[in-house]
């Protein structure tokens, strides 16, 4: 009897970790504990993570970052500039960026997002680390609509 072939032997690649290490995520949440928790999940999966604690900080970090930012993950309800306003502004500056809103509020409270509505998604709080990672990976693997 032949031994079972491994994924590599079948010509399949390892799970998404290799691709993740080349992707950059801008993570914005005004709650430090949530920001650090999500950052740890993303870094464990190999993503480069840029952290911001509000919309203005996120825009500044985006302007200073020389490479591509593949995904914006932002809380919806934040002081000064909410997540929707941030996404609208950032999508103008980086038209290929994808967006994931995280919120304890209902989806109807944040939709539509005008600037990049075809590239946005939503995940209600609370969520598990597994659900968060799966959502991030699904969004990053999705095709970007033509500009």
Buried (B, 14 or more C-beta within 10 A) or exposed (E): EEEEEEEEEEEEEEEBEEBBEEBBBBBBBBEEEBBEBBBEBBEEBBBBBBBBBBBEBBBEBBEEBEEEBBBBBBBBEBEEBBBBBBBBBBBEEBEEBBBBBBBEBEEEEBEEBEBBBEBBBBBEEEBEEEEBBEBBBEBBEEEEEEE
